[in-house]
Amino acid sequence: MFTESSRYFQLRTVDAKAADGRDVKAVVLRRLPYVAGRPAIVRGNDRLDVLAERAFKDATLFWHVADANTELDARELVAEVGGVILVPDK
C-alpha cells in the first residue's frame, strides 16, 4: 500500500468502506505523542509548508507541523487567519 520510504509504511491497516461503498484499506488512527513547541498565529495565505520554511528553513518538514497538532485534516490548521497552532521545536 505504501512504499518503504513512506513514513506510513509499517503502520497497521484495516479494511473499510469508502463513502461511495468501495472496499478500501485505511491506516489505523494513532495517537501522536506530545511534542514540545511554541504557538504560532496563522497569517493570511499561510500553509503548512510556509510555516515549516519559516520555522525550520525547510518547507518539506511541513508534516512536523501537522503532526504536532490534533486536526485530522491538516488544511484546517491554517483555515482561520488569526488562529493559533503549535509549531514544534526541531
Number of C-alpha atoms within 10 A of each C-alpha: 11 10 9 9 7 9 9 13 13 12 12 12 15 9 11 13 11 11 7 6 8 9 11 11 14 15 15 11 10 8 8 10 8 10 16 11 14 11 11 15 15 19 15 11 10 15 18 22 19 17 21 21 15 11 18 16 12 13 16 13 18 20 13 17 22 23 19 19 17 13 11 11 8 17 12 10 22 20 15 15 13 12 13 15 19 19 25 21 13 10
